[in-house]
Amino acid sequence: MPGGSIGERTRLSWQLARRGARARLARLNAHPLLRWRFIAARPDRLLIAPQDLRTADATRAGEIYGGRFAFAGKVVICDGRSAFEMVPPSDEWAQALLGFSWLRHLRAAESGITRANARALVDEWMAFQGGWHPIGWRSDNLSRRIMSWLSQAPLILHDADLAFYRRFMRSMTRQVRYLRRTVAEARDGAQRLQVLIALTYAALCMAGQARHLRSATKRLSDELDNQILPDGGHVSRNPGMLIDLLLDLLPLRQAFAARNMPPPQALLNAIDRMMPMLRFFRHGDGNFALFNGMGPTEADHLATILAYDDARGEPFANAPYSGYQRVVSDDMTLIVDTGAPPPFSLSHEAHAGCLSFELSKGSQRIVVNCGMPATSRESWRQVARATTSHSTAAINDVSSCRFVDAASSRKLQGMPITAGPTNIPVDREEIEDGTLLRMSHDGYNERFGIIHQRTLLLARSGGRLEGEDEFIFTARRGASRGQPDEFALRFHLHPAIKASRLNDMHGVMLILPNRDVWNFNAYEDRVEIEESVYLAGNEGPRRTVQIVIHGIARQIQHVRWTFSLTTPTQPAQRRSKGEESSGRRARSSEPELPL
């Protein structure tokens, strides 16, 4: 990587080599002369069908029956052709189609027509792509399809004739054998875990696969131990990954019970660790905080998972392995990213949002990060991952992490992080006034010789958040002398918030949907209200605004600011120009944050 360190270039070369090896293995396994290894001489028999916890919408069955396939924000109308003949409008659409999770909508409709439609669509896939397809047989699509076919087998096989049953089971057996052979092709992280979950499902549900159960559970257990951190977070640091994985792991636990087999201890431990983390990332409105690839919270899926949480305890405050802090005072919630980026091979979705935070009061979201959209993610991915899309400070408008260049990203199928913050000390203290967090990161040290230090104090009363951001110059500054050191301190606001800058140019009045009025005060520094975008809306990206403080770090090394609640009956008054000088004198008497 041009301009990168030796360590960065070594990691990139190693990842490219691994990616190339996986691609060669995929081409080898796809060769027509070798596919005979995965053809079953005698199809396996289905023993049980695991439960599908994902919610279904029976109204979508009519659309599918009419040949209208709407996935990932794209609609394809087949006009009498098979959906599997159509050119996919996006990779996300193809992934949704070929994963067959949409079969649950047909099952929800529960009629002879939808059962026949399900069989016909499965039969079409076997006819058009059952032999081989470069996208359909990719490990992520293949593993999801195996799980979908197993869980929806009662829908597909009800009233089916013997010939279709044999054809279906022969295809299932072939797909499982191929997936077992090509586990190494799966990308590190959640994709590989999904493959191992699918293989464990198959070993439990299919009679001919039972001999593989011990090895499948061993590999799954090892991967769970590697990917689910001691505090319950996922190694990718994406909160949404917990929901996706638990939707598969909870039915897997039930499948072991249905076969009168004890689940592996690693599976039980992983579920027990992950459940409290679901509550850790939730705001008062039930939505997850937007960190490291998190998009819109699927409330129905989350509610389904939480119904399996027997403890239902209060979320803990500190997730040191995942790299997050949570502070709650009264009904006010503060969640802060205090972690380093995940390892190179697991960082394709990770964001450069170190020391960013989100703030909510009851069910009202106030300060947010931009998040990720549910659809068209590729169009927004690099914008969303940038430091400027998070409620934290950015130096010279560059991110605190470095991503691989565009040329390498095509080979790696993504843009993992090659460098970022490594030293992120966090000190948490309960004081008389509330909870105090002191933290810093060195993501800008190598390039600009600057350490970003942030101090947050959430008042015990729950109506005030005080903050201070400091830019500390280090010895590395000499190597970059003469470079600019402009900073932008950003606070992205939820789109439901109405923001108006006060006449003194140092404050902003915020009106929440419940009519509560808040003040943002920057004391000595000028604030701007600039455009922003909230990507994680349920209906797609939405316009919003952000509060921004610009400055030169050499000239302004400390920036103090406060979010404070005022009563709805006594809203903040806009200051006149004549009051600005007296206001500046009054700011000098504001209490300092404990250092």
URNORWO-V36692 format. One record per pair of residues at least 24 apart in sequence whose C-alpha atoms are under 6 Angstrom apart, sorted by sequence separation. I is the first residue (numbers start at 1). J is the second residue. D is the distance in Angstrom with one decimal. If there is no record, write none. Layout:
i = <I:I>
j = <J:J>
d = <D:D>
This chain:
i = <196:334:434:449:334:434:449:333:433:434:333:433:449:332:449:332:331:332:331:448:352:351:352:353:356:357:280:352:356:279:356:119:353:98:118:522:276:522:115:521:232:521:99:232:520:400:520:61:400:519:61:99:100:221:232:519:99:518:58:101:139:518:56:57:100:107:352:518:56:352:495:517:58:58:147:517:143:493:516:493:238:240:492:517:143:238:491:238:293:491:490:292:490:292:489:489:488:488:487:487:523:486:348:486:348:485:486:348:485:347:347:503:504:502:503:344:503:295:504:294:295:284:285:294:295:284:290:293:295:290:340:340:471:470:231:470:233:469:396:469:395:396:468:395:468:394:467:394:467:393:393:466:392:465:392:465:52:391:464:51:391:464:49:50:391:463:49:463:236:236:368:367:368:43:367:368:43:366:366:332:329:330:329:39:38:38:38:48:189:47:46:47:46:45:45:373:22:44:372:373:44:370:371:372:370:371:53:51:50:296:295:296:296:73:72:8>
j = <220:358:458:473:359:459:474:359:459:460:360:460:476:360:477:361:361:362:362:480:385:385:386:387:390:391:315:387:391:315:392:156:390:136:156:560:315:561:155:561:273:562:141:274:562:443:563:105:444:563:106:144:145:266:277:564:145:564:105:148:186:565:104:105:148:155:400:566:105:401:544:566:108:109:198:568:195:545:568:546:292:294:546:571:198:293:546:294:349:547:547:350:548:351:548:549:549:550:550:551:587:551:414:552:415:552:553:416:553:416:417:574:575:574:575:417:576:371:580:371:372:362:363:372:373:363:369:372:374:371:421:422:557:557:319:558:322:558:486:559:486:487:559:487:560:487:560:488:561:488:489:562:489:562:490:563:151:490:563:151:491:564:150:151:492:564:151:565:342:346:492:492:493:169:493:494:170:493:494:462:460:462:462:174:174:177:178:205:346:205:205:206:206:206:207:535:185:207:535:536:208:534:535:536:535:536:247:251:255:536:536:537:538:375:375:418>
d = <5.5:5.8:5.6:5.7:4.7:4.5:5.3:5.7:5.7:4.2:5.3:5.9:4.7:5.7:4.1:4.4:5.9:6.0:5.0:5.9:5.8:4.3:5.6:5.2:5.9:5.9:5.0:5.0:4.8:5.3:4.5:5.2:5.7:5.9:5.8:6.0:5.8:4.3:5.7:5.5:4.2:5.3:5.1:4.2:5.6:4.7:4.6:5.6:5.8:5.7:4.9:5.0:5.5:5.2:5.8:5.3:4.3:5.5:5.1:5.5:5.8:4.4:5.7:5.2:5.9:5.9:5.7:5.5:4.9:5.3:4.6:5.5:5.0:4.6:5.8:5.7:5.2:5.9:5.1:5.4:4.9:5.3:4.2:5.9:5.4:5.7:5.4:6.0:5.7:5.0:5.8:4.6:4.6:4.7:5.5:5.0:5.6:4.6:5.8:5.4:5.7:5.7:5.8:4.5:5.5:5.8:6.0:4.2:5.7:4.8:5.7:5.8:5.8:5.2:5.2:5.8:5.9:5.6:5.4:5.9:4.4:4.9:4.1:5.9:5.4:4.5:5.7:5.7:5.9:4.9:5.6:5.8:5.1:5.4:5.9:4.6:5.4:5.8:5.1:5.2:5.7:5.9:5.5:4.5:4.4:5.6:5.8:5.4:5.3:5.6:4.3:4.5:5.8:5.7:5.5:5.1:5.9:5.1:5.7:5.7:4.6:4.3:5.5:4.8:5.7:5.8:5.0:5.2:5.8:5.9:5.5:5.7:5.7:5.5:4.7:6.0:4.5:5.7:5.5:5.2:5.4:5.1:4.7:5.3:5.0:5.6:5.8:5.0:5.9:5.1:5.9:5.6:4.6:5.6:5.2:4.9:4.9:5.9:5.3:4.8:4.9:4.8:5.5:5.3:5.5:5.3:6.0:5.6:5.9:4.7:4.8:5.9:5.7:5.7:5.0:5.6>
